């Protein structure tokens, strides 16, 4: 979105009055647009009617894409004479070159990122250190600087420093965007290793860049009652039985599997143990890989499901004429992109409908409809095992018990109180 570009960027590399460089202030033409958009007296200006974001899109089409103003006016459904007067207004104020420069630098942020000397320096130091897993920080920082995380923030590598990092954190807060720990760690690592900006140990919090995990139990409220689970399954069975989404939903809840693992459940790895449960192996791609399967990298996990669910899943696959997978066609190419954009979107859409039908109001279920099942399953298993984190991590598929505690559920106060009553209840 063009609104990505609405954060203050370097105007020109020359000093201005008072010793302030243009890097420290908003482009003049952008401030002008905002002033016109906010002005509520007199005849509404074109910018006020369109909004700043749409106005920037129009300017980009004219000054960057070289689309003729009459065509732009038609495309956006605006009066050509009004657009012509606005362009003349910008020209008379001397903003034309600044606008062109602004858009060219915005494009440069993304196109020059990978080959930038700072990135090359950063990668080289990571490789020499031997901690190759830290190369993942590079792509994360690119998302930060190109507006993929916060649409209101874009910045060049040269300008990005502690002050800009704080600006990013602040804008995320203003837009109710959660800044995840791996994003913070990528920013810290770039500043310290590539920019050689020293952040004293324990002082990161002062800049909004604390490396400490602060999410202890923050998603413990992502849960469903057994009645809600049954109601969702019933809705999916009634409306999406042909796709098998009722079975995929139940499988996700029972096994805490991620979306890719749910979609690619292989029939050959379902094994019945007794009348109570069956064992199923799934391939998780969002973990540290130790093997390859059909072109994907990941790790095999053993899951446990009720016998009735295993029987229904195999019966569904037989009915659909599938020999390899349960929920996708045998001929489907296994790629993350295909699975997410095709089957993942269909499954997510069905889940959102079911959540709405049942009356689920928690936003997380609509923001991450499939991953929410992993949270729901974690809480169910923790309840069933009296909050045995090690056991649930093994069953549900967590390599790190602390991750299970931090992100999926701390022990609720009522469980602590119940345990204390059990211990001391018989004493006088």
Buried (B, 14 or more C-beta within 10 A) or exposed (E): EBBBBBBBBBBBEEEEEEEEEBBEBBBBBBEBBBEBBEEEEEEEBBBBEBEBBBBBBBBBBBBBEEBEBEEBBEEBEBEEEBBEEBBEBBEEEEBBEBBBBBBEBBEEBBEEBEEBEBBEBBBEBBEEEEEEEBEEBBEBBBEBBBBBBBBBBBBBBEBBEBEBBBBBBEBBEEEEBEBEBEBBBBBBBBBBBBBEBEBEEEEBEEBBBBBEEEBEBBBBEBBBEEEBBEBBBBBBBEBBEEBBBBBBBBBBBBBBBBBBBBBBBBBEBBEEEEEEBBBBBBBBBBBEBEEEBEEBBBBEBBBBBBBEBBEBBBEBBEEBEBEBBBBBEEEBEBEBEBBBEBBBEBBBEBBBBBBEBBEBEEEBBBEBBBBBBBBBBBBBBBBEEEBEBEBBBBBBBBEEBEEBBBBBBBBBEEBEEEEEEEEEEEEE
